[in-house]
Amino acid sequence: MSRQSIIFSQAIPLAFALALFLLLTEIVFAQVHFLNSFSALKIIESIRPLDVLIGMTIYFKTSVDFAIFIGNFMAVHRGWRSRVAIETGTSLGNALGTILILTVWDFFREVSWILAAVILLASLVLLRLAQDSFDDALNSEDSLGSFIKNLGSRLSNLLSKFNRLTDPFLSRVVPHISVSRAQARNFWPLLGVSFTVPFILGLDGFAGYVPLFNVINVLGFAVGTFSAHLILNAFLFLSPDKTITFVKNPIISYLGALAFIGLALFGFYEAFQTFF
């Protein structure tokens, strides 16, 4: 690989991703300062290493879904311009989902049903993503084994029936999204689609751990999730071919579908506890 090729394929996108991370960190700092001017319960305006570490750990724990989404997009959208679009969209989506929940939590700390409603919405979207992942796995030419394939087919059919019930509502709230390798897009459409899924995952992940905010500092937690997203993005793009080969494996799509279902069920549990 030539020096110029390395600069365009790695150095520029990585530098851009780092600059975007720093910008988003400054934004969340400004947001916390703004929220503190209205709230009687102040958020600590400092970053503690332990809070950052907890945020990173939780993000990495649930990052398989994000890795599959990005890997499938990378299979179609090559080149540094596409990489910048994907990095920008996913970073903004993850950050704005986090910032939205942080704002809702600060203004409505005692109105837990609002947070529960956000978690419920995100869980419904995750089930739609799970169906897409099962379809990817089952349509693959690679063998999954009869038992695994039959189980996946049954789960996909159940999800399809459930998603048909929720689609009239979800289609009005969020655009249709899929982790499958869709047709190639130009920069701005790619940016928009790259934003959508991480935004939903950011909502679901951050909202699901709202109880932690009574123990740790929310600002450090948010910066931890931003940091983990930056690290994961960098490693995914260091070797695109290996990443694409990995996520195209039907077993990975299958496991990703199970991860989506697990996150959705956890979200339903959190919402159920609040409403009932």
GURO-932196 format. One record per residue: residue in one letter; x, y, z of N, C-alpha, C, CB in turn. Coordinates in steps of 0.001 Angstrom, whole numbers, padded with zeros to 6 digits. Atoms other than C-alpha are relative to their C-alpha. Glycine has a CB too. Example, Ala and Ser with C-alpha at 12.3 -4.5 7.8 and 13.67 -1.06 7.14 Angstrom:
SITE   type       nc1       nc2       nc3      cac1      cac2      cac3       cc1       cc2       cc3      cbc1      cbc2      cbc3
SITE      A    000890   -001190    000000    012300   -004500    007800    000900    001200    000000   -000992    000027    001246
SITE      S   -000820   -001190   -000060    013670   -001060    007140   -000770    001090    000730    000414    000462   -001415
//
This chain:
SITE   type       nc1       nc2       nc3      cac1      cac2      cac3       cc1       cc2       cc3      cbc1      cbc2      cbc3
SITE      M    000845   -001186    000000    000000    000000    000000    000890    001250    000000   -000962   -000002    001231
SITE      S   -000821   -001192    000110    001473    003346   -001043   -000253    000957    001158   -000262    000698   -001324
SITE      R    000127   -000984   -001077    002048    006229    001353   -001247    000847   -000186    001241    000898    000060
SITE      Q    001192   -000823    000267   -000658    008309   -000344   -001271   -000784    000310   -000017    000479   -001473
SITE      S    001167    000836   -000261   -003095    005399   -000120   -000252   -000134    001496    000183   -001382   -000630
SITE      I    000135    000113   -001458   -002415    005007    003615   -000570    001288    000582    001364   -000324    000653
SITE      I    000474   -001293   -000500   -002982    008719    004177   -001507    000147   -000223    000755    001155   -000691
SITE      F    001411   -000182    000315   -006363    008694    002423   -000883   -001068    000653   -000199   -000018   -001503
SITE      S    000835    001085   -000509   -007580    005296    003662    000006   -000106    001520    000452   -001301   -000590
SITE      Q   -000092    000156   -001451   -006414    005531    007289    000203    001315    000737    001120   -000931    000337
SITE      A   -000385   -001177   -000786   -004769    008767    008464   -001094    001062    000020    001283    000601   -000552
SITE      I    001019   -001053    000056   -007412    011242    007264   -001278   -000414    000724   -000318    000349   -001453
SITE      P    001219    000392   -000726   -010466    009246    008438    000211   -000117    001505   -000512   -001319   -000532
SITE      L   -000256    000126   -001437   -008824    008484    011808    000117    001370    000663    001279   -000811    000244
SITE      A   -000129   -001355   -000533   -007880    012135    012336   -001368    000673    000077    000961    000837   -000869
SITE      F    001349   -000573    000005   -011413    013157    011393   -000839   -000585    001136   -000691   -000252   -001357
SITE      A    000760    000656   -001067   -012906    010593    013807    000415    000531    001368    000197   -001524   -000058
SITE      L   -000492   -000542   -001268   -010696    011883    016641   -000509    001424    000223    001537   -000021    000031
SITE      A    000493   -001378   -000113   -011650    015507    015921   -001489    000006    000322    000267    000784   -001304
SITE      L    001435    000081   -000253   -015322    014518    015896   -000266   -000419    001444   -000665   -000988   -000974
SITE      F    000122    000421   -001394   -014906    012744    019235    000213    001181    000949    001008   -001117    000311
SITE      L   -000291   -001159   -000854   -013355    015876    020784   -001123    001021   -000061    001322    000654   -000412
SITE      L    001104   -000939    000158   -016150    018035    019369   -001224   -000470    000776   -000346    000174   -001483
SITE      L    001160    000540   -000700   -018873    015740    020733    000195    000050    001510   -000270   -001434   -000447
SITE      T   -000291   -000102   -001436   -017155    015683    024130   -000231    001423    000489    001452   -000435    000296
SITE      E    000238   -001399   -000360   -017175    019491    024179   -001496    000307    000030    000713    000939   -000989
SITE      I    001447   -000236    000054   -020859    019445    023225   -000687   -000554    001242   -000604   -000636   -001265
SITE      V    000650    000582   -001178   -021807    017105    026068    000388    000763    001262    000373   -001487    000143
SITE      F   -000388   -000874   -001113   -019804    019286    028475   -000917    001229    000038    001493    000435   -000132
SITE      A    000849   -001191    000081   -021751    022341    027274   -001436   -000343    000367    000056    000613   -001410
SITE      Q    001359    000410   -000314   -025005    020416    027542   -000189   -000155    001508   -000337   -001308   -000713
SITE      V    000095    000193   -001448   -024330    019407    031157    000008    001345    000719    001159   -000884    000508
SITE      H   -000048   -001334   -000603   -023418    023003    032032   -001334    000718   -000185    001145    000833   -000615
SITE      F    001299   -000622    000283   -026637    024189    030388   -001089   -000605    000887   -000371   -000172   -001492
SITE      L    001007    000664   -000826   -028749    021588    032229    000123    000394    001465    000118   -001511   -000138
SITE      N   -000213   -000382   -001398   -027180    022553    035549   -000558    001381    000329    001476   -000034    000322
SITE      S    000552   -001339   -000245   -028438    026109    035099   -001504   -000038    000266    000285    000911   -001191
SITE      F    001438    000143   -000220   -032030    024792    035269   -000340   -000951    001135   -000661   -000474   -001257
SITE      S    000307    001086   -000933   -031784    021814    037601    000492    000299    001404    000610   -001297   -000487
SITE      A   -000421   -000146   -001393   -031680    021853    041381    001025   -001065    000374   -001211   -000082    000936
SITE      L   -000964    001083   -000225   -029809    018537    041347    001090    000108   -001054   -000693   -001409   -000051
SITE      K   -001071   -000276    000957   -026497    019415    039722    000727   -001278   -000425    000996    000987    000601
SITE      I   -000877    001055    000519   -024546    017033    037486    001442    000453    000202   -000295   -000306   -001522
SITE      I   -001403   -000341   -000230   -020867    016940    038438    000678    000285   -001338    000735   -001147    000755
SITE      E   -000628   -000402    001262   -018968    018789    035705    001484   -000351    000001   -000187    001510   -000243
SITE      S   -001378    000505    000054   -015829    016667    035829   -000037   -001438   -000488    000704    000097    001399
SITE      I   -000095    001357    000529   -014664    013438    034247    000884   -000835    000919    000559    000003   -001452
SITE      R   -000742    000898   -000869   -013624    010673    036627    000327   -001268   -000776   -000803   -000325    001291
SITE      P   -000419    001170    000783   -011625    007776    035143   -000888   -001224    000202    001415   -000359    000350
SITE      L    000830    001177   -000252   -013803    005131    036819   -001320    000080   -000760   -000266   -000151    001498
SITE      D    001263   -000166    000728   -016993    006563    035293    000196   -000227   -001501   -000582    001405    000250
SITE      V   -000322    000207    001413   -015350    006632    031846    000187   -001482   -000279    001268    000784   -000397
SITE      L   -000254    001433    000174   -014198    003020    032273   -001300   -000791    000015    000940   -000517    001097
SITE      I    001294    000687   -000058   -017707    001896    033250   -000777    000226   -001293   -000826    000488    001212
SITE      G    000682   -000293    001255   -019172    003660    030211    000576   -000780   -001167    000070    001474   -000293
SITE      M   -000655    000754    001067   -016602    002036    027904   -000321   -001486    000093    001509    000211    000053
SITE      T    000264    001429   -000197   -017144   -001415    029408   -001401   -000371   -000435    000204   -000383    001455
SITE      I    001391    000275    000366   -020912   -001252    029003   -000199    000129   -001510   -000952    000957    000745
SITE      Y    000130   -000166    001452   -020590    000025    025435    000576   -001206   -000734    000707    001289   -000464
SITE      F   -000623    001145    000663   -018193   -002760    024431   -000813   -001274    000206    001423   -000201    000518
SITE      K    000800    001188   -000302   -020460   -005320    026094   -001128   -000189   -001005   -000574    000094    001409
SITE      T    001139    000069    000921   -023271   -004476    023658    000375    000450   -001415   -001147    000859    000527
SITE      S   -000443   -000568    001277   -021157   -003501    020629   -000086   -000965   -001173    001405    000477    000129
SITE      V    000055    000956    001103   -021668   -006685    018589   -000996    000462   -001057   -000380   -001398    000516
SITE      D    001006   -000462    000957   -024793   -005176    017012    000540    001123   -000869   -001255    000465    000731
SITE      F   -000588   -001102    000760   -022931   -002027    016004    001049   -000515   -000987    000628    001032    000953
SITE      A   -001046    000542    000870   -020005   -004026    014587   -000590   -000672   -001231    000866   -000994    000768
SITE      I    000651    000664    001132   -022341   -006080    012410   -000579    001036   -000955   -001110   -000957    000491
SITE      F    000577   -001053    000832   -024133   -002983    011170    001065    000686   -000848   -000716    001030    000869
SITE      I   -001070   -000692    000718   -020896   -001215    010227    000662   -000925   -001009    001043    000540    000982
SITE      G   -000652    000943    000911   -019323   -004317    008709   -000797   -000232   -001269    000228   -001314    000694
SITE      N    000842    000199    001179   -022275   -004870    006397   -000022    001234   -000894   -001417   -000357    000422
SITE      F   -000069   -001219    000800   -022196   -001233    005295    001339    000101   -000725   -000217    001234    000886
SITE      M   -001324   -000066    000605   -018458   -001466    004643    000114   -000907   -001220    001056   -000375    001021
SITE      A   -000072    000941    001116   -019076   -004392    002282   -000418    000651   -001314   -000877   -001212    000279
SITE      V    000478   -000677    001195   -020803   -002025   -000161    000702    001343   -000209   -001505    000206    000084
SITE      H   -000500   -001373    000092   -019393    001411    000628    001490    000044    000310   -000772    000927    000960
SITE      R   -001453   -000007   -000131   -015649    001468    000024    000546    001417   -000213    000640   -000984   -001009
SITE      G   -000660   -001274    000246   -013199    004345   -000058   -000088    000931    001198   -000601    000669   -001212
SITE      W   -000105   -000858   -001182   -012282    007132    002337   -001196    000927    000164    001263    000820   -000071
SITE      R    001174   -000856   -000126   -015295    009335    001510   -001150   -000750    000675   -000437    000516   -001381
SITE      S    001039    000808   -000647   -017676    006527    002427    000337   -000233    001464   -000171   -001345   -000724
SITE      R   -000403    000217   -001386   -015651    005880    005547   -000297    001227    000860    001489   -000345    000071
SITE      V    000284   -001231   -000747   -015940    009522    006622   -001510    000118    000237    000538    001253   -000766
SITE      A    001458   -000076   -000156   -019709    009393    005999   -000486   -000967    001070   -000701   -000298   -001332
SITE      I    000416    001005   -000971   -020100    006181    008016    000448    000383    001403    000559   -001371   -000377
SITE      E   -000506   -000404   -001310   -017885    007411    010850   -000781    001187    000553    001485    000348   -000090
SITE      T    000729   -001185   -000445   -019676    010768    010986   -001414   -000371    000419   -000035    001061   -001109
SITE      G    001380    000375   -000304   -023156    009267    010863   -000113   -000828    001264   -000593   -000762   -001151
SITE      T    000094    000869   -001170   -022510    006558    013445    000401    000740    001271    000879   -001237   -000185
SITE      S   -000429   -000750   -001183   -020660    008891    015821   -001081    000981    000448    001309    000754   -000289
SITE      L    001065   -000948   -000335   -023384    011545    015633   -001234   -000728    000525   -000369    000849   -001228
SITE      G    001166    000760   -000452   -026118    008932    015976    000161   -000492    001422   -000249   -001174   -000917
SITE      N   -000261    000502   -001351   -024544    007331    019034    000004    001141    001014    001341   -000749    000044
SITE      A   -000117   -001126   -000929   -023755    010709    020632   -001342    000683    000245    001001    001014   -000532
SITE      L    001269   -000708   -000168   -027134    012354    019975   -001032   -000860    000717   -000543    000436   -001354
SITE      G    000874    000884   -000771   -028989    009289    021231    000327    000081    001483    000127   -001448   -000491
SITE      T   -000453   -000125   -001386   -026918    009515    024404   -000400    001346    000593    001516   -000177    000083
SITE      I    000309   -001350   -000483   -027391    013289    024729   -001501    000171    000232    000501    001055   -001001
SITE      L    001446   -000121   -000160   -031158    013010    024235   -000459   -000652    001299   -000726   -000631   -001194
SITE      I    000389    000683   -001227   -031521    010461    027030    000508    000752    001223    000529   -001436    000005
SITE      L   -000551   -000768   -001120   -029245    012526    029271   -000902    001198    000312    001442    000477   -000321
SITE      T    000878   -001155   -000189   -031494    015555    028721   -001332   -000412    000605   -000232    000714   -001327
SITE      V    001279    000474   -000522   -034701    013611    029296    000147   -000420    001459   -000531   -001175   -000846
SITE      W   -000235    000458   -001381   -033230    012025    032427    000134    001186    000954    001269   -000878    000071
SITE      D   -000225   -001129   -000895   -032170    015383    033862   -001283    000792    000254    001067    000915   -000576
SITE      F    001220   -000782   -000165   -035473    017147    033241   -001141   -000809    000627   -000440    000546   -001340
SITE      F    001125    000818   -000466   -037717    014201    034122    000493   -001157    000866   -000807   -000541   -001196
SITE      R   -000551    001064   -000845   -035804    012287    036774   -001089   -000739    000772    001016    000579    000975
SITE      E    001079    000622   -000754   -039031    011628    038663   -001136   -000493   -000901   -000542    000978    001018
SITE      V    001042    000446    000934   -041110    010957    035534    000570   -001176   -000790   -000464    001171   -000966
SITE      S   -000702    001150    000574   -039729    007497    034836   -000718   -000598   -001204    000179   -001063    001050
SITE      W    000722    000595    001122   -042484    006567    032387    000465    000561   -001337   -001491    000225    000161
SITE      I   -000508   -000567    001250   -040984    008930    029798    001230   -000778   -000470    000346    001500    000182
SITE      L   -001172    000811    000342   -037687    007061    029926   -000425   -001403   -000444    000965   -000090    001203
SITE      A    000484    001331    000353   -039589    003783    029805   -000558   -000019   -001418   -001068   -000460    000993
SITE      A    000556   -000081    001349   -041399    004926    026644    001107    000021   -001050   -000882    001245   -000139
SITE      V   -001139   -000033    000929   -038057    005689    024956    000630   -001382   -000124    001057    001024    000468
SITE      I   -000569    001356    000014   -036683    002272    025955   -000894   -000937   -000794    000186   -000533    001439
SITE      L    000950    000853    000717   -039838    000600    024631    000089    000213   -001501   -001422    000269    000479
SITE      L   -000122   -000301    001429   -039547    002370    021271    001283   -000611   -000570   -000015    001530   -000234
SITE      A   -001272    000545    000473   -035886    001399    020933   -000046   -001523   -000077    001144    000444    000916
SITE      S    000091    001463   -000015   -036690   -002227    021818   -000788   -000515   -001198   -000652   -000481    001299
SITE      L    000789    000403    001168   -039317   -002426    019077    000848    000081   -001274   -001261    000890   -000137
SITE      V   -000878   -000137    001163   -036769   -001170    016535    001039   -001118   -000010    000694    001381   -000002
SITE      L   -000993    001071   -000073   -034216   -003729    017751   -000578   -001326   -000476    000522   -000141    001427
SITE      L    000623    001235    000489   -036683   -006533    017046   -000108    000013   -001518   -001392   -000189    000627
SITE      R    000029   -000087    001466   -037031   -005263    013482    001390   -000259   -000568   -000518    001388   -000459
SITE      L   -001373    000269    000423   -033234   -005308    013169    000333   -001485    000136    000986    000841    000820
SITE      A   -000256    001424   -000211   -033173   -008855    014558   -000550   -000827   -001158   -000620   -000468    001327
SITE      Q    000568    000714    001136   -035464   -010045    011783    000889    000146   -001231   -001411    000510   -000302
SITE      D   -000894   -000230    001130   -033173   -008466    009159    001261   -000867    000121    000381    001492   -000087
SITE      S   -001217    000785   -000214   -030156   -010224    010698   -000259   -001481   -000231    000542    000225    001415
SITE      F    000353    001392    000255   -031907   -013594    010679   -000134   -000256   -001497   -001305   -000364    000721
SITE      D    000160    000153    001444   -032823   -013085    007023    001357   -000068   -000694   -000830    001156   -000573
SITE      D   -001343    000033    000567   -029177   -012333    006196    000651   -001362    000221    000864    001106    000610
SITE      A   -000630    001276   -000340   -028030   -015491    007977   -000633   -001148   -000775   -000103   -000264    001505
SITE      L    000701    001110    000639   -030693   -017761    006465    000155    000025   -001514   -001471    000034    000364
SITE      N   -000168   -000111    001447   -030153   -016465    002916    001436   -000222   -000460   -000464    001349   -000460
SITE      S   -001401    000217    000343   -026416   -017086    003067    000188   -001373   -000650    000886    000126    001254
SITE      E   -000303    001266    000658   -024940   -019791    000861    000745   -000966    000927    000825    000253   -001255
SITE      D   -000711    000847   -000951   -022878   -021082    003800   -000995   -000777    000855    000933    000845    000891
SITE      S    000880    000872   -000779   -024352   -023941    005808   -000002    000412    001470    000435   -001472   -000140
SITE      L    000135   -000304   -001419   -025677   -023257    009289   -000283   -001238    000835   -001095    001011    000206
SITE      G    000439    001178   -000738   -026705   -026771    010222   -001514    000005    000086    000631   -000042    001414
SITE      S    001460    000082    000087   -030292   -028021    010113   -000686    000523    001252   -000425   -001430   -000249
SITE      F    000656   -000438   -001234   -031103   -027396    013790    000050    001522    000136    000660   -000662    001221
SITE      I   -000165   -001450   -000134   -029692   -023856    013852   -000846    000730   -001035    001482    000396   -000149
SITE      K    000761   -000653    001069   -031306   -023009    010515   -001502   -000054    000284    000306   -000662   -001356
SITE      N    001429    000126   -000304   -034730   -024343    011583   -000397    000916    001154   -000350   -001458    000342
SITE      L    000285   -000877   -001132   -034549   -022468    014885   -000028    001459   -000456    001048   -000196    001116
SITE      G   -000035   -001358    000515   -033571   -019268    013086   -001219    000318   -000846    001253    000216   -000806
SITE      S    001174   -000201    000844   -036407   -019733    010603   -001257    000209    000840   -000188   -001192   -000938
SITE      R    001156   -000143   -000887   -038951   -020164    013400    000008    001370    000684   -000010   -001125    001058
SITE      L   -000108   -001297   -000667   -037657   -017107    015245   -000278    001149   -000977    001395    000163    000624
SITE      S    000226   -001027    001013   -037661   -015076    012030   -001485    000132   -000326    000793   -000321   -001272
SITE      N    001433   -000031    000286   -041271   -016040    011336   -000774    000665    001137   -000526   -001419   -000236
SITE      L    000650   -000630   -001149   -042312   -015052    014865    000225    001508    000004    000518   -000610    001304
SITE      L   -000321   -001423    000048   -040513   -011735    014530   -000764    000695   -001120    001504    000202   -000185
SITE      S    000708   -000583    001136   -042102   -011142    011139   -001456    000292    000355    000072   -000938   -001213
SITE      K    001394   -000192   -000397   -045602   -011592    012586   -000117    001154    001000   -000575   -001300    000608
SITE      F    000035   -001071   -000999   -044826   -009318    015541    000289    001356   -000635    001008   -000281    001119
SITE      N   -000401   -001264    000616   -043123   -006658    013405   -001075    000556   -000931    001294   -000185   -000768
SITE      R    001101   -000483    000837   -046116   -006509    011055   -001023    000774    000834   -000684   -001179   -000718
SITE      L    000929   -000694   -000885   -048193   -005424    014042    000518    001389    000389   -000249   -000834    001253
SITE      T   -000580   -001276   -000462   -045782   -002661    015074    000433    000905   -001144    001190   -000269    000898
SITE      D   -000528   -000790    001115   -044729   -001494    011604   -000826    001244   -000316    000084   -000857   -001224
SITE      P    000771   -001229    000278   -047685    000914    011047    000376    001150    000941   -001502   -000285    000119
SITE      F   -000422   -001034   -000940   -046517    002771    014178    001454    000386   -000216   -000205   -000470    001431
SITE      L   -001431   -000285    000120   -042749    002440    013733    000330    000750   -001281    000794   -001289    000053
SITE      S   -000282   -000667    001275   -042849    003549    010099   -000264    001495    000064   -000832   -000615   -001108
SITE      R    000278   -001421   -000166   -044206    006902    011298    001007    000681    000922   -001400    000192    000541
SITE      V   -000930   -000539   -000989   -041551    007303    013989    001426   -000025   -000499   -000100   -000772    001294
SITE      V   -001366    000137    000513   -038351    006008    012380   -000066   -000548   -001411    000862   -000924    000914
SITE      P   -000021    000535    001363   -037423    005272    008757    000335   -001480    000013    001011    000762   -000868
SITE      H   -000355    001418    000071   -037014    001693    007602    001511   -000143   -000007   -000616   -000667   -001257
SITE      I   -001441    000203   -000114   -033575    000505    008589    000296   -001485   -000045    000555    000629    001301
SITE      S   -000395    001397    000106   -031730   -002704    007966    001495   -000115    000159   -000449   -000603   -001337
SITE      V   -001431    000242   -000112   -028375   -004167    008876    000518   -000768   -001210    000311   -000765    001284
SITE      S   -000443    000726    001183   -028296   -006025    005576    000755    000919   -000940   -001188   -000631   -000720
SITE      R   -000813   -000781    000929   -026011   -004924    002787   -000894    000552   -001099    001147   -000860   -000604
SITE      A    000915   -000617    000955   -028302   -002572    000923    000768    000558   -001187   -000819    001109    000673
SITE      Q   -000635   -000570    001188   -027644   -000842   -002378    000904    001161    000381   -001060    000463   -001010
SITE      A   -000969   -001055   -000294   -024790    001612   -002533   -000681    001364    000000    001153   -000021   -001023
SITE      R    000566   -001329   -000128   -025554    005186   -001541    001086    001047   -000182   -000690    000168    001357
SITE      N   -000922   -001118    000034   -023954    008554   -002147    000255    000499    001414   -000546    001129   -000885
SITE      F   -000478   -000432   -001311   -022371    010521    000700   -001141    000361    000951    000925    001186   -000157
SITE      W    001013   -000488   -000928   -025430    012266    002172   -001034   -001065    000363   -000697    001197   -000593
SITE      P    000888    001089   -000406   -027882    009328    001983    000696   -001018    000910   -000544   -000704   -001231
SITE      L   -000752    000929   -000838   -025155    007105    003448    000166    000563    001400    001371   -000301   -000618
SITE      L   -000130   -000660   -001299   -024603    009629    006228   -001295   -000146    000799    000355    001495   -000181
SITE      G    001282    000084   -000693   -028315    009586    007057   -000294   -001391    000536   -001105    000422   -000921
SITE      V    000259    001368   -000442   -028637    005814    007209    000985   -000415    001086    000080   -000971   -001183
SITE      S   -000996    000314   -001017   -025395    005523    009191   -000362    000609    001344    001369    000487   -000437
SITE      F    000416   -000680   -001229   -026920    007895    011738   -001106   -000763    000714   -000469    001418   -000312
SITE      T    001256    000484   -000568   -030219    006068    012262    000188   -001130    001003   -000905   -000461   -001100
SITE      V   -000129    001163   -000877   -029212    002697    013735    000775    000314    001275    000679   -001131   -000740
SITE      P   -000698   -000337   -001248   -026544    003975    016181   -000795    000948    000897    001340    000622   -000319
SITE      F    000843   -000880   -000810   -029014    006668    017285   -000968   -000822    000848   -000778    000984   -000899
SITE      I    000929    000868   -000726   -031548    003992    018228    000749   -000817    001048   -000749   -000935   -000974
SITE      L   -000782    000788   -000951   -028841    001844    019853    000504    000875    001143    001181   -000679   -000709
SITE      G   -000423   -000922   -001057   -027577    004893    021731   -001131    000277    000966    000503    001308   -000597
SITE      L    001164   -000184   -000860   -031078    005528    023042   -000207   -001202    000903   -001249    000244   -000838
SITE      D    000313    001207   -000748   -031593    001943    024091    001076   -000314    001037   -000166   -001175   -000951
SITE      G   -001081    000332   -000915   -028169    001367    025620    000106    000965    001166    001298   -000031   -000739
SITE      F   -000146   -001007   -001054   -027967    004634    027541   -001216   -000018    000924    000189    001408   -000613
SITE      A    001206    000013   -000820   -031583    004493    028721   -000083   -001245    000872   -001229    000091   -000880
SITE      G    000052    001241   -000760   -031208    000892    029824    000836    000026    001262    000442   -001127   -000854
SITE      Y   -000878   -000070   -001169   -028522    001909    032305   -000233    001267    000809    001455   -000073   -000431
SITE      V    000342   -001195   -000767   -030264    004987    033711    000127   -000221    001515   -001417    000439   -000338
SITE      P   -000169    000207   -001450   -030350    003371    037216    001435    000205    000483   -000448   -001393    000368
SITE      L   -001391   -000204   -000393   -026543    003572    037207    000311    001452    000341    000913   -000464   -001101
SITE      F   -000288   -001420   -000175   -026739    007364    037194   -000136    000451    001456   -000921    000821   -000875
SITE      N    000071   -000309   -001430   -027587    007277    040892    001281   -000373    000724   -001174   -000720    000636
SITE      V   -001231    000483   -000617   -024190    005704    041535    001231    000662   -000611    000099   -001514   -000140
SITE      I   -001159   -000558    000689   -021820    007109    038915   -000339    001368   -000576    000480   -000948   -001114
SITE      N    000191   -001308    000619   -021322    010507    037298   -000359   -000173   -001469    001268    000869    000149
SITE      V    000529    000210    001345   -023348    010682    034082    000916    000590   -001068   -001389    000608   -000116
SITE      L   -000874   -000617    000994   -020866    012973    032315    001150   -000936   -000363    000547    001338    000522
SITE      G   -001087    000941    000277   -017979    010538    032679   -000486   -001233   -000739    000675   -000415    001291
SITE      F    000587    001150    000674   -020256    007687    031611   -000202    000293   -001483   -001334   -000385    000654
SITE      A    000245   -000388    001394   -021241    009560    028428    001305    000074   -000783   -000727    001352   -000064
SITE      V   -001302   -000096    000674   -017605    010354    027558    000589   -001397   -000205    000982    000885    000819
SITE      G   -000476    001379    000150   -016800    006673    028134   -000619   -000689   -001200   -000298   -000798    001252
SITE      T    000649    000611    001172   -019368    005590    025546    000527    000619   -001292   -001535    000166    000080
SITE      F   -000577   -000645    001183   -017992    008170    023075    001380   -000577   -000296    000091    001529    000201
SITE      S   -001357    000523    000171   -014447    006880    023664   -000018   -001417   -000567    000749    000019    001337
SITE      A    000097    001379    000476   -015451    003258    023166   -000441   -000053   -001451   -000968   -000794    000865
SITE      H    000456   -000059    001395   -017269    004155    019956    001152    000366   -000931   -001148    001019   -000153
SITE      L   -001157   -000407    000801   -014143    005892    018641    000975   -001161   -000184    000715    001189    000659
SITE      I   -000950    001122    000053   -011926    002888    019476   -000537   -001105   -000899    000276   -000553    001418
SITE      L    000590    001059    000807   -014340    000379    017932    000001    000374   -001475   -001421   -000297    000467
SITE      N    000001   -000474    001382   -014699    002473    014786    001387   -000125   -000625   -000478    001454   -000065
SITE      A   -001370    000046    000509   -010908    002697    014410    000413   -001420   -000327    000967    000603    001010
SITE      F   -000406    001385    000231   -010362   -001048    014761   -000782   -000635   -001143   -000184   -000819    001267
SITE      L    000789    000544    001102   -013208   -001857    012371    000576    000399   -001348   -001442    000466    000103
SITE      F   -000477   -000510    001277   -011605    000265    009662    001487   -000247   -000242   -000276    001462   -000083
SITE      L   -001424    000268    000206   -007953   -000701    010232    000202   -001116   -001019    000674   -000370    001328
SITE      S   -000075    001083    000975   -008574   -003871    008245   -001406   -000277   -000523    000630   -001289    000628
SITE      P    001372    000152    000501   -011824   -003476    006278   -000303   -001390   -000558   -000258    001022   -001068
SITE      D    000260    001307    000605   -011439   -006753    004367   -000252   -001070    001053    001168   -000412   -000884
SITE      K    000192    000985   -001070   -011077   -008782    007569   -001328    000244    000713    001171    000056    001013
SITE      T    001261   -000326   -000663   -013996   -006939    009144   -001176   -000468   -000837   -000102    001507    000262
SITE      I    001093    000400    000894   -016204   -007540    006110   -000146   -001511   -000037    000236    000539   -001416
SITE      T    000038    001468    000012   -015257   -011232    005957   -000620   -000530    001279    001410   -000579   -000179
SITE      F    000498    000450   -001302   -016018   -011574    009654   -001507    000182    000112    000700    000757    001127
SITE      V    001423   -000268   -000207   -019442   -009934    009663   -000885   -000630   -001083   -000237    001497    000043
SITE      K    000790    000673    001029   -020542   -011605    006406   -000250   -001457    000350    000696    000094   -001346
SITE      N    000212    001375   -000439   -020278   -014956    008177   -001424   -000145    000542    001048   -000405    001080
SITE      P    001391    000127   -000455   -023873   -016213    008694   -000127   -000240    001498   -000675   -001124   -000737
SITE      I    000032    000227   -001437   -023028   -017312    012227    000020    001338    000744    001189   -000883    000436
SITE      I   -000081   -001311   -000630   -022131   -013714    013086   -001338    000731   -000115    001126    000835   -000637
SITE      S    001320   -000618    000164   -025408   -012424    011619   -001025   -000654    000924   -000466   -000104   -001465
SITE      Y    000905    000763   -000862   -027239   -015162    013527    000161    000434    001456    000265   -001517   -000140
SITE      L   -000263   -000427   -001373   -025549   -014244    016810   -000405    001451    000214    001478   -000185    000341
SITE      G    000424   -001389   -000088   -026186   -010578    016064   -001504    000112    000195    000420    000757   -001245
SITE      A    001455    000000   -000158   -029897   -011310    015708   -000385   -000359    001430   -000651   -000981   -000989
SITE      L    000272    000385   -001384   -029877   -013052    019085    000355    001140    000963    000789   -001274    000366
SITE      A   -000391   -001141   -000843   -028044   -010037    020568   -001069    001089   -000053    001370    000572   -000450
SITE      F    001075   -000981    000126   -030730   -007692    019197   -001216   -000411    000835   -000400    000168   -001476
SITE      I    001153    000484   -000761   -033444   -009883    020720    000256    000142    001498   -000308   -001470   -000355
SITE      G   -000346   -000120   -001414   -031623   -009970    024054   -000113    001430    000502    001400   -000511    000236
SITE      L    000095   -001411   -000377   -031304   -006178    024143   -001459    000468    000046    000799    000867   -000984
SITE      A    001409   -000398    000040   -034971   -005775    023178   -000759   -000545    001207   -000657   -000488   -001298
SITE      L    000678    000600   -001147   -036164   -008190    025870    000386    000700    001296    000328   -001490    000093
SITE      F   -000437   -000749   -001176   -034061   -006378    028452   -000714    001354    000069    001533    000200   -000027
SITE      G    000719   -001268    000056   -035658   -003127    027303   -001457   -000153    000408    000082    000584   -001394
SITE      F    001385    000252   -000388   -039157   -004614    027621   -000115   -000202    001515   -000547   -001230   -000745
SITE      Y   -000012    000242   -001444   -038283   -005765    031143    000117    001311    000770    001155   -000941    000379
SITE      E   -000180   -001298   -000654   -037074   -002281    032111   -001282    000832   -000093    001183    000767   -000634
SITE      A    001223   -000771    000172   -040206   -000672    030665   -001145   -000583    000832   -000391    000045   -001478
SITE      F    001061    000673   -000764   -042510   -003250    032312    000103    000348    001478    000077   -001530   -000190
SITE      Q   -000181   -000348   -001405   -040987   -002544    035724   -000483    001415    000301    001462   -000141    000389
SITE      T    000397   -001394   -000205   -041685    001153    035281   -001529    000165   -000091    000696    000906   -001038
SITE      F    001420   -000189    000216   -045237    000895    033958   -000865   -000769    001005   -000353   -000417   -001398
SITE      F    000812    000840   -000888   -046378   -001833    036347    000674   -000218    001356   -000274   -001350   -000661
//
